[in-house]
Amino acid sequence: MKWTDVYIIAAALTDAHPQADAKTVRFTQLRDWVLALPGFDDDPAHCGEKVLEAIQMAWIDEAE
């Protein structure tokens, strides 16, 4: 998985953290959770606020 795989990441986060509310997760925590996902192998330095926002929006959509 790479940072650009926002929908795959969102699905993986839904499975990994089913009790989490995607609307209230801080970006720092979201980044840590993405980096900890099995199969995630992108450079942590390639992550920015826009990427995290896109992942969060996809995760919210996935949860609904």
C-alpha positions as CSV (number, residue, x, y, z in Angstrom):
1,M,0.0,0.0,0.0
2,K,1.1,3.5,-0.8
3,W,-0.2,6.9,0.5
4,T,-2.1,7.3,-2.7
5,D,-4.2,4.1,-2.1
6,V,-6.7,6.1,0.0
7,Y,-9.6,3.8,-0.4
8,I,-7.6,0.6,0.3
9,I,-6.2,2.3,3.4
10,A,-9.7,3.4,4.5
11,A,-10.9,-0.2,4.2
12,A,-7.9,-1.5,6.2
13,L,-8.4,1.2,8.9
14,T,-12.1,0.2,9.2
15,D,-11.0,-3.4,9.8
16,A,-8.1,-2.5,12.1
17,H,-10.0,0.0,14.2
18,P,-13.7,-0.8,14.0
19,Q,-14.5,1.1,17.3
20,A,-12.7,4.3,16.1
21,D,-14.7,7.3,15.0
22,A,-13.0,8.5,11.8
23,K,-14.4,12.0,12.2
24,T,-12.6,12.5,15.5
25,V,-9.2,10.8,14.9
26,R,-6.3,13.3,15.0
27,F,-4.0,13.4,12.0
28,T,-1.0,12.4,14.1
29,Q,-2.9,9.3,15.3
30,L,-4.2,8.6,11.8
31,R,-0.7,8.7,10.4
32,D,0.6,6.3,13.0
33,W,-2.2,3.9,12.3
34,V,-1.6,4.0,8.6
35,L,2.1,3.4,9.0
36,A,1.3,0.3,11.2
37,L,-1.1,-1.3,8.7
38,P,0.2,-4.6,7.4
39,G,1.3,-4.2,3.8
40,F,1.9,-0.5,4.0
41,D,5.3,0.2,2.6
42,D,5.5,3.8,1.5
43,D,7.9,6.5,2.7
44,P,6.5,8.3,5.8
45,A,8.0,11.5,4.5
46,H,5.6,11.5,1.6
47,C,2.6,12.1,3.9
48,G,1.1,15.5,4.3
49,E,-2.1,17.0,5.6
50,K,-3.8,16.7,2.2
51,V,-3.1,13.0,2.0
52,L,-4.3,12.4,5.6
53,E,-7.4,14.4,4.9
54,A,-8.2,12.3,1.8
55,I,-7.7,9.1,3.8
56,Q,-9.9,10.4,6.6
57,M,-12.7,11.4,4.1
58,A,-12.5,7.9,2.4
59,W,-12.6,6.3,5.9
60,I,-15.7,8.3,6.8
61,D,-17.3,7.2,3.6
62,E,-16.3,3.6,4.2
63,A,-17.8,3.7,7.7
64,E,-21.2,5.0,6.4
